[in-house]
Amino acid sequence: MIFIDPQAIRRRLPAGWDNEISLLTKILSSKSIEDRSTYIGSCREKTWSHPKMLEALKEIVGNKCWYSEVPLEGADANVDHFRPKGRVKEVDEDFKPTGVELDGYWWLAFDWRNFRLSSMHSNQRRVDTSTEGGKADFFPVIGSRAPENTDYVACVENILPLDPCSFSDVSLLWFDANGAPSCSNWHRNATPEDVRRVKTTIWLYHLDKQEIQKRRREHMEKIRSDLDHANADYRLWKSIPNNVVSKASFDRTLASIRSQLAEDSEFSSAKRCAVRLSSADFEWVLEYNLFA
């Protein structure tokens, strides 16, 4: 998961977007409960699937899923409604459906603040060999949900899924050396609530899908190999006076590492975890500020 600044979305909205959406939402509010879903679907191409909206979302950190950070190719791109626009299925603490279904956040169906760029495997329910995930109609919260017609910024809920548009939420997610997601203890003590939120996020967005975890691990192994290479060059550079060859090689490898950590890079948050772990072994990692 990578942090997405909501203002970066706002800055990319087409001219007149808010006025058009305000009108569509006003019409939606006048519809009967029976007609809402049909009307929302009829506005898809004017709102979350509008080419300009898709372009705006993809420009922020590139064409990748904001949840899993896998690249999006062709029809794989989904625009997820963070708060579901349709029904919401309740689950218990073990993520088992309770059978309770509620009306979703239909009034936020066209609100760009509720849009998240997603892959199909994070947005649609799938079963893996030993895992399952994909958001579908699930959106667990603790306690009550926001009342109908509450403005997006006024939706004060104790939500369990981590939100890529929340910097503090994104910092809770960690990846170990095998690419497995977990709750971060990096320079912090995780609380039971933190752990519960991360577990919910892993389940909801299928971050432990075996194929994805394997690819994530491969990317982390690549950057660890580059770090080892850079460290060898660094030690040669520092041990031999005027060793410009090793210095140049060190600089090239650092440039490659920095590129791999860029926000638009595949699995960048996992690779940043690998670099943070390496700072205990390589004193120069913090000195050269690889995350800048």
WOBEL-V99944 format. One record per run of one state. SS is the DSSP state (helix for helix, strand for strand, loop for the rest). FROM is the first residue (numbers start at 0). TO is the last residue. If there is no record, write none. Layout:
[[SS FROM TO] [SS FROM TO]]
This chain:
[[loop 0 4] [helix 5 9] [loop 10 15] [helix 16 29] [loop 30 31] [helix 32 41] [loop 42 42] [helix 43 45] [loop 46 49] [helix 50 60] [loop 61 62] [strand 63 63] [loop 64 69] [strand 70 70] [loop 71 72] [helix 73 75] [strand 76 80] [loop 81 86] [strand 87 90] [loop 91 95] [strand 96 101] [loop 102 104] [helix 105 107] [loop 108 110] [helix 111 113] [strand 114 118] [helix 119 122] [loop 123 124] [strand 125 126] [loop 127 130] [strand 131 132] [loop 133 136] [strand 137 137] [loop 138 139] [strand 140 141] [loop 142 150] [helix 151 153] [loop 154 156] [strand 157 158] [loop 159 165] [helix 166 169] [loop 170 171] [strand 172 174] [loop 175 179] [strand 180 182] [loop 183 190] [helix 191 203] [loop 204 208] [helix 209 238] [loop 239 242] [helix 243 259] [loop 260 266] [helix 267 277] [loop 278 282] [helix 283 286] [loop 287 291]]
